[in-house]
């Protein structure tokens, strides 16, 4: 699959797939591979780690040591996730690039990154929150659908 630039030149078809450690993002990635992937597509797997909460439930602040421990744990879990996807790429002979983005708002980071990468499409999972919870908390996938300039495929499996 190729797409055309405004000047008519061909470029790789760029697909952004946000991933985290959830089964939902893995299922969306697997669905993309089974149903949409074509040789020559350029895949970017982007990960936006959750920032650790710096305050305790009692209103205190975590110690610097505790913050470092949480950050190290997040780093290790991210590396484990990237290894899992790397193994999938070896099995399927698919090439992908990884980007870790540190941001407070995942939806905005996904939309901004897709724009920066000149993505042709975003494929992502959804956690399937109920109506009330989604209304109160908002949803990353809702944000991306409503703010992206690219087509967005939401895989609810």
N, C-alpha and C positions, 0 to 999 in steps of 0.2 A: 504494500500500500504506500503510495506517495501522496503528497499534497503539493499544492502550488503556492508559491509566494506571490505577492502583488505584482512582481515583475515577470511572472510566468515561469520562473525557475522551479525545478523539482527539488524537494527536500524530503528527508525521512519523515515518516508519519510518527509523531511524537506522542507517547501515551504516558500520562502521569498516574501513578497508582499509589495513593497514600496507604501506608502499612503501619500497623502496631502489632502488639502481641496477641490480639484477639483472633478468635476463629473466624470472625466476620470479615476481617481484612484478608485473611488467608483464603477464605472461600471466594472472595471477589477476585483475588489474583488468579486462583485456579480457574474460575469461570472465564476470565479474560483469556487465559492461555488456551482453553478448550474451544472457545467460541469466536474470538476476534483476532487473536495474534496472527500476524503474517510475517514471513521473513522480510527483514529490512525495517520493521517497526523498531523504533528506538524507545525503550522503556526506561522511565525514571521511577524508582521506588523511593518515595519520600517518607521520612519518619519524623514526627514532631513529638519528642519525649515530653511526658508530663513533668511539670516543674514540681519539685518537692514543696510541700507546705512548710513554711518556716516557723509557724506558730503551733503551739500545743493546744489541745482542747481546753485547757484551763487558762488560756490567754498568755502563757509564757512564750518564750522564744527558744527554739532548739539550739543546742550548743553547736559551735563550729564543727566539733568532731562528729556529731550526729548528722549535720548537713553534709559533711564530706562522705560519711558512710552511705547516706541515701544517694548522693550523686554517683558514687562508685558502683552501687548496686544497679542504678539505672544504666550506667555505661556497660556493665557486664551483661545485663538483660538485652540491651540494644545489640551488642556484639553477637549474642546467642541468636537473636532474631535474624540478623543479617546472615549468619552462617546457615540458618535454616533455609532462607531464600536462595542463598548461593548454591546449596545442595540441590534445590529444585532446578536451578538453572543448569547445573551440570547434567542432571537427569534428562532434561528436555532440550538441551543445546540452545537455550535462549540466553541472549546477552541483556544485561540491565545495568544501569548505574544507580548508585545509592546516594541519597542526600539526607543528612540529618539537619533539621532546622529547629532552632531554639526560638520559640515564640510563645506569647501568652495566649493568643487566639488561634487555634488550629485551623479553623475555617478560612480566616484571612490569609494565613500562611500558605495554605493549599492553593487558593485562588491566585495569590501573588506569585508563587513559584511556577504555577502553570503558565502564567503570562510571561514571566521571565524566560522560561524554557521554550516559548512559542509552541506550547502543546496544542495538539489537534483534538485531544480528548482526555477526559478524566474518568477513571473507573475506580469506584470505591464501594466498600461495604457500608452497612448501616447496623447499628446495634439494636434496632427494633424497639426503641423506648416507647412506652405507652403515650397516649395523647396528652395526659396531664403532665407527666414528667417532661416530655418534649416541649410543651408550652412554657413550663416554668424555667427549665434549664436551657432550652434551645438545643439545636442539633447541628453538629458539624456538617452532616450531609445536607440538611436543609439550607444552611448558609451557603455551601458551595453551589448547590443547584440554583439558588436565587441570585448569586453574585458573579458566577463564572461567565466568561465570554465564550468558553468552549462547551461543546456537548458534554454532558455528564451522564454516565451510566451508574445507577445505584443498584448494587446486587443485594437483594434481600433474599437470603437463602435459608 
